[in-house]
Amino acid sequence: MTLSHWPAEAAQPAPPWPVAPLATAIGRGLLSRCPACGERHLFKGYLKVVSECRRCGAPLGLARADDAPPYFTILVVGHIVVPLLVIMQRLANPPTWEMTAIFVPLTLVLALGLLRPIKGGTVGLMLTMGMLKPNPAAT
C-alpha cells in the first residue's frame, strides 16, 4: 500500500481587512464590536449586522449567521433555566402558576439578552474563519 498525500490547497490571498485571532474576534463580537478591528459597532438595530465596518472595511454583512445564534442561545438558556427549575421544584415544590410566573419571564429575558452577543460572537467566528457568502458585487 502506497501512501498518498492530499494535494496542497491553493493559498488564499490575505483579506484587505485585519484578521484578529479567533478568540479575540469572538470576544469583540460578543461585545458587539467589529471582530476585525474592535472599533466600530457590529449592529445597526437589534440584530441587523452592518454591511461593512466603516473603519477597517471588513465585510461583516457577508457573514450570514442565520440559525446558529438562536440555536446557541437556546442551548445556553436551557442549561441555565432547566437546572434552576428542577432545583426549585425539588426544594420548594411551588404551585405551577408560581413556577410559570418565575421561569417564563426569566427565560424570555435571558434569551433576548443573550441573542445579540451570541450573534456577534458567531459573526466574529465566521469572519475569522473566512466563512463569508460570495459577494454579488464582485462578480
MODELLER restraints for C-alpha pairs under 7 A, 6 or more apart:
rsr = mdl.restraints
at = mdl.atoms
rsr.add(forms.Gaussian(group=physical.xy_distance, feature=features.Distance(at['CA:17:A'], at['CA:56:A']), mean=5.76, stdev=0.5))
rsr.add(forms.Gaussian(group=physical.xy_distance, feature=features.Distance(at['CA:17:A'], at['CA:57:A']), mean=6.08, stdev=0.5))
rsr.add(forms.Gaussian(group=physical.xy_distance, feature=features.Distance(at['CA:17:A'], at['CA:58:A']), mean=5.32, stdev=0.5))
rsr.add(forms.Gaussian(group=physical.xy_distance, feature=features.Distance(at['CA:18:A'], at['CA:36:A']), mean=5.45, stdev=0.5))
rsr.add(forms.Gaussian(group=physical.xy_distance, feature=features.Distance(at['CA:18:A'], at['CA:37:A']), mean=6.58, stdev=0.5))
rsr.add(forms.Gaussian(group=physical.xy_distance, feature=features.Distance(at['CA:19:A'], at['CA:36:A']), mean=5.44, stdev=0.5))
rsr.add(forms.Gaussian(group=physical.xy_distance, feature=features.Distance(at['CA:19:A'], at['CA:128:A']), mean=6.20, stdev=0.5))
rsr.add(forms.Gaussian(group=physical.xy_distance, feature=features.Distance(at['CA:20:A'], at['CA:36:A']), mean=5.51, stdev=0.5))
rsr.add(forms.Gaussian(group=physical.xy_distance, feature=features.Distance(at['CA:20:A'], at['CA:128:A']), mean=6.84, stdev=0.5))
rsr.add(forms.Gaussian(group=physical.xy_distance, feature=features.Distance(at['CA:22:A'], at['CA:125:A']), mean=6.51, stdev=0.5))
rsr.add(forms.Gaussian(group=physical.xy_distance, feature=features.Distance(at['CA:22:A'], at['CA:128:A']), mean=6.13, stdev=0.5))
rsr.add(forms.Gaussian(group=physical.xy_distance, feature=features.Distance(at['CA:25:A'], at['CA:35:A']), mean=4.33, stdev=0.5))
rsr.add(forms.Gaussian(group=physical.xy_distance, feature=features.Distance(at['CA:25:A'], at['CA:36:A']), mean=6.31, stdev=0.5))
rsr.add(forms.Gaussian(group=physical.xy_distance, feature=features.Distance(at['CA:25:A'], at['CA:124:A']), mean=4.85, stdev=0.5))
rsr.add(forms.Gaussian(group=physical.xy_distance, feature=features.Distance(at['CA:25:A'], at['CA:125:A']), mean=6.58, stdev=0.5))
rsr.add(forms.Gaussian(group=physical.xy_distance, feature=features.Distance(at['CA:25:A'], at['CA:128:A']), mean=6.82, stdev=0.5))
rsr.add(forms.Gaussian(group=physical.xy_distance, feature=features.Distance(at['CA:26:A'], at['CA:35:A']), mean=6.68, stdev=0.5))
rsr.add(forms.Gaussian(group=physical.xy_distance, feature=features.Distance(at['CA:26:A'], at['CA:121:A']), mean=4.41, stdev=0.5))
rsr.add(forms.Gaussian(group=physical.xy_distance, feature=features.Distance(at['CA:26:A'], at['CA:122:A']), mean=6.93, stdev=0.5))
rsr.add(forms.Gaussian(group=physical.xy_distance, feature=features.Distance(at['CA:26:A'], at['CA:124:A']), mean=4.72, stdev=0.5))
rsr.add(forms.Gaussian(group=physical.xy_distance, feature=features.Distance(at['CA:26:A'], at['CA:125:A']), mean=5.64, stdev=0.5))
rsr.add(forms.Gaussian(group=physical.xy_distance, feature=features.Distance(at['CA:27:A'], at['CA:121:A']), mean=6.49, stdev=0.5))
rsr.add(forms.Gaussian(group=physical.xy_distance, feature=features.Distance(at['CA:28:A'], at['CA:34:A']), mean=6.43, stdev=0.5))
rsr.add(forms.Gaussian(group=physical.xy_distance, feature=features.Distance(at['CA:28:A'], at['CA:35:A']), mean=5.09, stdev=0.5))
rsr.add(forms.Gaussian(group=physical.xy_distance, feature=features.Distance(at['CA:28:A'], at['CA:38:A']), mean=5.82, stdev=0.5))
rsr.add(forms.Gaussian(group=physical.xy_distance, feature=features.Distance(at['CA:29:A'], at['CA:35:A']), mean=5.30, stdev=0.5))
rsr.add(forms.Gaussian(group=physical.xy_distance, feature=features.Distance(at['CA:29:A'], at['CA:117:A']), mean=6.76, stdev=0.5))
rsr.add(forms.Gaussian(group=physical.xy_distance, feature=features.Distance(at['CA:29:A'], at['CA:120:A']), mean=3.98, stdev=0.5))
rsr.add(forms.Gaussian(group=physical.xy_distance, feature=features.Distance(at['CA:29:A'], at['CA:121:A']), mean=4.25, stdev=0.5))
rsr.add(forms.Gaussian(group=physical.xy_distance, feature=features.Distance(at['CA:29:A'], at['CA:123:A']), mean=6.63, stdev=0.5))
rsr.add(forms.Gaussian(group=physical.xy_distance, feature=features.Distance(at['CA:29:A'], at['CA:124:A']), mean=5.18, stdev=0.5))
rsr.add(forms.Gaussian(group=physical.xy_distance, feature=features.Distance(at['CA:30:A'], at['CA:117:A']), mean=4.30, stdev=0.5))
rsr.add(forms.Gaussian(group=physical.xy_distance, feature=features.Distance(at['CA:30:A'], at['CA:118:A']), mean=6.08, stdev=0.5))
rsr.add(forms.Gaussian(group=physical.xy_distance, feature=features.Distance(at['CA:30:A'], at['CA:120:A']), mean=5.06, stdev=0.5))
rsr.add(forms.Gaussian(group=physical.xy_distance, feature=features.Distance(at['CA:30:A'], at['CA:121:A']), mean=4.69, stdev=0.5))
rsr.add(forms.Gaussian(group=physical.xy_distance, feature=features.Distance(at['CA:31:A'], at['CA:117:A']), mean=6.34, stdev=0.5))
rsr.add(forms.Gaussian(group=physical.xy_distance, feature=features.Distance(at['CA:32:A'], at['CA:41:A']), mean=6.08, stdev=0.5))
rsr.add(forms.Gaussian(group=physical.xy_distance, feature=features.Distance(at['CA:32:A'], at['CA:42:A']), mean=5.21, stdev=0.5))
rsr.add(forms.Gaussian(group=physical.xy_distance, feature=features.Distance(at['CA:32:A'], at['CA:43:A']), mean=6.78, stdev=0.5))
rsr.add(forms.Gaussian(group=physical.xy_distance, feature=features.Distance(at['CA:32:A'], at['CA:117:A']), mean=6.34, stdev=0.5))
rsr.add(forms.Gaussian(group=physical.xy_distance, feature=features.Distance(at['CA:32:A'], at['CA:120:A']), mean=5.62, stdev=0.5))
rsr.add(forms.Gaussian(group=physical.xy_distance, feature=features.Distance(at['CA:33:A'], at['CA:39:A']), mean=6.27, stdev=0.5))
rsr.add(forms.Gaussian(group=physical.xy_distance, feature=features.Distance(at['CA:33:A'], at['CA:40:A']), mean=5.59, stdev=0.5))
rsr.add(forms.Gaussian(group=physical.xy_distance, feature=features.Distance(at['CA:33:A'], at['CA:41:A']), mean=4.75, stdev=0.5))
rsr.add(forms.Gaussian(group=physical.xy_distance, feature=features.Distance(at['CA:33:A'], at['CA:42:A']), mean=4.89, stdev=0.5))
rsr.add(forms.Gaussian(group=physical.xy_distance, feature=features.Distance(at['CA:34:A'], at['CA:40:A']), mean=5.54, stdev=0.5))
rsr.add(forms.Gaussian(group=physical.xy_distance, feature=features.Distance(at['CA:34:A'], at['CA:41:A']), mean=5.97, stdev=0.5))
rsr.add(forms.Gaussian(group=physical.xy_distance, feature=features.Distance(at['CA:34:A'], at['CA:42:A']), mean=5.10, stdev=0.5))
rsr.add(forms.Gaussian(group=physical.xy_distance, feature=features.Distance(at['CA:34:A'], at['CA:53:A']), mean=6.63, stdev=0.5))
rsr.add(forms.Gaussian(group=physical.xy_distance, feature=features.Distance(at['CA:35:A'], at['CA:124:A']), mean=4.91, stdev=0.5))
rsr.add(forms.Gaussian(group=physical.xy_distance, feature=features.Distance(at['CA:36:A'], at['CA:58:A']), mean=6.74, stdev=0.5))
rsr.add(forms.Gaussian(group=physical.xy_distance, feature=features.Distance(at['CA:37:A'], at['CA:56:A']), mean=6.50, stdev=0.5))
rsr.add(forms.Gaussian(group=physical.xy_distance, feature=features.Distance(at['CA:40:A'], at['CA:53:A']), mean=6.60, stdev=0.5))
rsr.add(forms.Gaussian(group=physical.xy_distance, feature=features.Distance(at['CA:40:A'], at['CA:55:A']), mean=6.84, stdev=0.5))
rsr.add(forms.Gaussian(group=physical.xy_distance, feature=features.Distance(at['CA:42:A'], at['CA:49:A']), mean=5.88, stdev=0.5))
rsr.add(forms.Gaussian(group=physical.xy_distance, feature=features.Distance(at['CA:42:A'], at['CA:50:A']), mean=6.01, stdev=0.5))
rsr.add(forms.Gaussian(group=physical.xy_distance, feature=features.Distance(at['CA:43:A'], at['CA:49:A']), mean=4.44, stdev=0.5))
rsr.add(forms.Gaussian(group=physical.xy_distance, feature=features.Distance(at['CA:43:A'], at['CA:50:A']), mean=5.43, stdev=0.5))
rsr.add(forms.Gaussian(group=physical.xy_distance, feature=features.Distance(at['CA:44:A'], at['CA:50:A']), mean=5.81, stdev=0.5))
rsr.add(forms.Gaussian(group=physical.xy_distance, feature=features.Distance(at['CA:47:A'], at['CA:116:A']), mean=6.13, stdev=0.5))
rsr.add(forms.Gaussian(group=physical.xy_distance, feature=features.Distance(at['CA:49:A'], at['CA:60:A']), mean=6.75, stdev=0.5))
rsr.add(forms.Gaussian(group=physical.xy_distance, feature=features.Distance(at['CA:49:A'], at['CA:61:A']), mean=5.77, stdev=0.5))
rsr.add(forms.Gaussian(group=physical.xy_distance, feature=features.Distance(at['CA:50:A'], at['CA:60:A']), mean=6.30, stdev=0.5))
rsr.add(forms.Gaussian(group=physical.xy_distance, feature=features.Distance(at['CA:50:A'], at['CA:61:A']), mean=5.70, stdev=0.5))
rsr.add(forms.Gaussian(group=physical.xy_distance, feature=features.Distance(at['CA:51:A'], at['CA:59:A']), mean=6.10, stdev=0.5))
rsr.add(forms.Gaussian(group=physical.xy_distance, feature=features.Distance(at['CA:51:A'], at['CA:60:A']), mean=5.52, stdev=0.5))
rsr.add(forms.Gaussian(group=physical.xy_distance, feature=features.Distance(at['CA:51:A'], at['CA:61:A']), mean=4.00, stdev=0.5))
rsr.add(forms.Gaussian(group=physical.xy_distance, feature=features.Distance(at['CA:52:A'], at['CA:58:A']), mean=5.36, stdev=0.5))
rsr.add(forms.Gaussian(group=physical.xy_distance, feature=features.Distance(at['CA:52:A'], at['CA:59:A']), mean=4.36, stdev=0.5))
rsr.add(forms.Gaussian(group=physical.xy_distance, feature=features.Distance(at['CA:52:A'], at['CA:60:A']), mean=4.92, stdev=0.5))
rsr.add(forms.Gaussian(group=physical.xy_distance, feature=features.Distance(at['CA:52:A'], at['CA:61:A']), mean=6.05, stdev=0.5))
rsr.add(forms.Gaussian(group=physical.xy_distance, feature=features.Distance(at['CA:53:A'], at['CA:59:A']), mean=6.76, stdev=0.5))
rsr.add(forms.Gaussian(group=physical.xy_distance, feature=features.Distance(at['CA:53:A'], at['CA:60:A']), mean=6.74, stdev=0.5))
rsr.add(forms.Gaussian(group=physical.xy_distance, feature=features.Distance(at['CA:62:A'], at['CA:132:A']), mean=5.13, stdev=0.5))
rsr.add(forms.Gaussian(group=physical.xy_distance, feature=features.Distance(at['CA:62:A'], at['CA:133:A']), mean=5.31, stdev=0.5))
rsr.add(forms.Gaussian(group=physical.xy_distance, feature=features.Distance(at['CA:63:A'], at['CA:123:A']), mean=5.81, stdev=0.5))
rsr.add(forms.Gaussian(group=physical.xy_distance, feature=features.Distance(at['CA:63:A'], at['CA:126:A']), mean=5.99, stdev=0.5))
rsr.add(forms.Gaussian(group=physical.xy_distance, feature=features.Distance(at['CA:63:A'], at['CA:127:A']), mean=6.24, stdev=0.5))
rsr.add(forms.Gaussian(group=physical.xy_distance, feature=features.Distance(at['CA:63:A'], at['CA:131:A']), mean=6.55, stdev=0.5))
rsr.add(forms.Gaussian(group=physical.xy_distance, feature=features.Distance(at['CA:63:A'], at['CA:132:A']), mean=4.74, stdev=0.5))
rsr.add(forms.Gaussian(group=physical.xy_distance, feature=features.Distance(at['CA:63:A'], at['CA:133:A']), mean=6.47, stdev=0.5))
rsr.add(forms.Gaussian(group=physical.xy_distance, feature=features.Distance(at['CA:64:A'], at['CA:132:A']), mean=6.94, stdev=0.5))
rsr.add(forms.Gaussian(group=physical.xy_distance, feature=features.Distance(at['CA:64:A'], at['CA:133:A']), mean=6.96, stdev=0.5))
rsr.add(forms.Gaussian(group=physical.xy_distance, feature=features.Distance(at['CA:65:A'], at['CA:119:A']), mean=6.94, stdev=0.5))
rsr.add(forms.Gaussian(group=physical.xy_distance, feature=features.Distance(at['CA:65:A'], at['CA:122:A']), mean=6.37, stdev=0.5))
rsr.add(forms.Gaussian(group=physical.xy_distance, feature=features.Distance(at['CA:65:A'], at['CA:123:A']), mean=6.21, stdev=0.5))
rsr.add(forms.Gaussian(group=physical.xy_distance, feature=features.Distance(at['CA:69:A'], at['CA:115:A']), mean=6.40, stdev=0.5))
rsr.add(forms.Gaussian(group=physical.xy_distance, feature=features.Distance(at['CA:69:A'], at['CA:118:A']), mean=5.65, stdev=0.5))
rsr.add(forms.Gaussian(group=physical.xy_distance, feature=features.Distance(at['CA:69:A'], at['CA:119:A']), mean=4.89, stdev=0.5))
rsr.add(forms.Gaussian(group=physical.xy_distance, feature=features.Distance(at['CA:69:A'], at['CA:122:A']), mean=6.72, stdev=0.5))
rsr.add(forms.Gaussian(group=physical.xy_distance, feature=features.Distance(at['CA:70:A'], at['CA:115:A']), mean=6.54, stdev=0.5))
rsr.add(forms.Gaussian(group=physical.xy_distance, feature=features.Distance(at['CA:73:A'], at['CA:111:A']), mean=6.21, stdev=0.5))
rsr.add(forms.Gaussian(group=physical.xy_distance, feature=features.Distance(at['CA:73:A'], at['CA:114:A']), mean=6.36, stdev=0.5))
rsr.add(forms.Gaussian(group=physical.xy_distance, feature=features.Distance(at['CA:73:A'], at['CA:115:A']), mean=5.81, stdev=0.5))
rsr.add(forms.Gaussian(group=physical.xy_distance, feature=features.Distance(at['CA:73:A'], at['CA:118:A']), mean=6.83, stdev=0.5))
rsr.add(forms.Gaussian(group=physical.xy_distance, feature=features.Distance(at['CA:77:A'], at['CA:107:A']), mean=6.80, stdev=0.5))
rsr.add(forms.Gaussian(group=physical.xy_distance, feature=features.Distance(at['CA:77:A'], at['CA:110:A']), mean=6.35, stdev=0.5))
rsr.add(forms.Gaussian(group=physical.xy_distance, feature=features.Distance(at['CA:77:A'], at['CA:111:A']), mean=6.27, stdev=0.5))
rsr.add(forms.Gaussian(group=physical.xy_distance, feature=features.Distance(at['CA:81:A'], at['CA:107:A']), mean=6.73, stdev=0.5))
rsr.add(forms.Gaussian(group=physical.xy_distance, feature=features.Distance(at['CA:126:A'], at['CA:132:A']), mean=6.78, stdev=0.5))
